[in-house]
Amino acid sequence: MPYANDFGFFLNQKRFLSSMLQPFPPGDSSRPAPCLIYSVHLWSIRLSHDPIVWSFEDFYMRKATSEAATSLSSSHPNRVLHTIQAEVLLSTYFFATGRFLQGKYHVANAVAIALSTGLHKIRSPAEGSLLDNSAMPIPRDSTEEGERILAAWAVFNLDKAWAAALDSNPNFVHLGQPTTTTIDTPWPMEMQEFEQVFK
């Protein structure tokens, strides 16, 4: 967790750790979605200094990518946001390991999910027409809304940064596009500021 922000981790860390440490198997609704669990484990292995732990890297990479591919069809209550978070972590993992094609694939997935669920239109006057409310119900509190705002900007920034680094076209194209792809989500605050709103 000390390095989480460096890899695009946008979820509330306290809530994430609380759910991650529940004594239930992956897939239980009280824990993070399996794709996120395996993606976090993958990064933990990558950052480990223990050669024995490194031997599990390929297994967790395969599990994380496999789970991410089917996560949106699950019944997990946080499947959308957790899938986006997993895609962001997977893309940074593949970029860090020099597998740029795979990294670009996961960035494209994150962008597609963010756009299709309207994360780029939070608090926008056009918000109601874009959100898939069955996938993304109204946030329960300011922390949940903060996670969504941070997710939108994390995906946008990751997409633009890697497009520039790899001298390729970004997935999120907004110039000359219809207003439906224009970002109308507020600029993010720090997570601690979102936590304080209703205290």
N, C-alpha and C positions, 0 to 999 in steps of 0.2 A: 503493500500500500504506500510506502514512502515515495515510490516512483510512479504511482498511478497516473498523476496528471501529465507526466512526460509522454505517456502512451495514449493519451486521449480519453482517459477514464473520466466520464462526466457524471456518473451516478453519485448520489449521496453516500459517502463512504461509511458513515455510521450505520445507516439502514442496510447497506449492502453487507457489511460484516456481520450484522445481527442475523440476517437471513442466511448468509453463507455458512454460519456456524450452527445452524439448526441440525438436530440429530436425525435427519431424514435423508433418504436417497435422492440423487438428482432426479428431477421431474416432479417432486413434491411441490405444491403451489406455495408453500411457505419458504421455499428456497429459491435462489435465482434459477432462471431457465438453464437447462443443461448446457446449451451452447456457450453461455457466459461462464458457467463454472469451469468448463474445460478450457476456455480461452484464458481465464485468469490463471489456472494451473499451468498452462503452456508458458505464459510469461514468467511465472514463478520459477519454472524449471530453467528457462532461458537465462534468468538472472542468478541462478544458484551457482555456487562455487564447488559443488559436490559432483564429481564425475559419475557417481552411482546414480544420482538424480538425473543427470543428462541423458542416461540411457532410456528414459521414459519420454523424451521429447517427441519422437516420431509418433508414438502411440497417442499422446495428447493432441498433437497437431491433427492427426487423422480424425480423432473423436470430435474436436472442436469444429473442424470444417464440415464434417458429416452432420453434426447436430445443427449447425447454422443453416445448412441447406434445407432443413425441414422444420425449423423452429416456428415459423409463422403459421404453420398448419396445426400446431399443438394447441392445447386448451389452457396453457399457462397464463395466468392473469396479466403478467408483465411481458408477454412474448414479444411485443413490438419493440419496446424500449430496450429490453435485454438483447434482442437480436441485433439491433443497431449497435449497441455497445460491443457485442461480440465481434461484429463485422469491423468495427473501428480497431479493436485490439488485434484481430487477425491481420488486417491490412498493415498495421504498423509492424507486426511480427514478420510478415513476409518481406516488407521493405527492408527491415533491419537485417534479414538473412540473405538479402540480395536476390530474392525471387520476385522481381518487379511485376511480372505478368500476373502472378497470383495476388500480389498486393493490390494491383489496379482492379482486379476482379472484385475483391472484397470492398474496396472503396465504392465501386459502382453499385454494389448491392446496398450499401449503407445509404447512398444518395437516393436510390430508387425507393427505398422504404421511407426515408424522411420526406420525400416529395409526395408519395402516394398517401401518406397519413397526415399531410398538412403541417408538419413541424415548422415549415418555413413561413407559416401564416398565423402563428400564435398571436392572439390579441388583434388580429387584422379585422377590418370591417367585413372582409370576404371570408373570414374563417369558417363560418358555418357551412358554406357550400363546398368546402374542400376536405374537411375532416371525415374520416371513416370512423364514426363514433362507436361502432361495434368493436373495432380494434383498439381504439384509443379513447376510453371514456373520459369524461371531464375529470381533471386532476382533483384529488381529494384535498390538497392543501398547497401552500406556496412552495414547499420543498419539491413536490411532484411536478409542479409547473416549472420550477427552476431546472429540474433534470431535463425536461423537454426543451427548454430554451437552450441550455448548455449542449444538449444533443444536436440541435439544429446547427449551432455554430461550430461544434466540433467536426461534424461531417463536412460542412462547407469549407472550413479551414483546411482540413486534411485533403480534401479533393483538390483545392487550389494549390496547396503547397506541393503536393506530389506531381501535379501536372506541370508546375514550373520546374521542379527538380528533374523531371524526366523529359522535359521539353515535349510534352504531349498535350492533347486537348483535355480540358476538365470534363467531368461527367455533368456537372451542374453548369449549364450555360444559361445566362440570364440576359445578356445584352441582345437586343433585337428580338427577344422572345415575348410571348404573350404575358400579360400581368400575372397569370396563374403561376409562373415560375419565379416571380420577383420575391426576394426575401422581405418579409414584412413582420418578422419576429423581433422583439426587443433585443437590444444589445445585452449580453449576459452580465449578471453581477457575480460576485463570489458566492459559492454555495452557502457560506455562513450567513450572508445577507438574506438569501431566500429563506433560510431556517428561522430568521428573526422576525419575518413579516407578521406572523400571527401569534407571536409570543406576548 
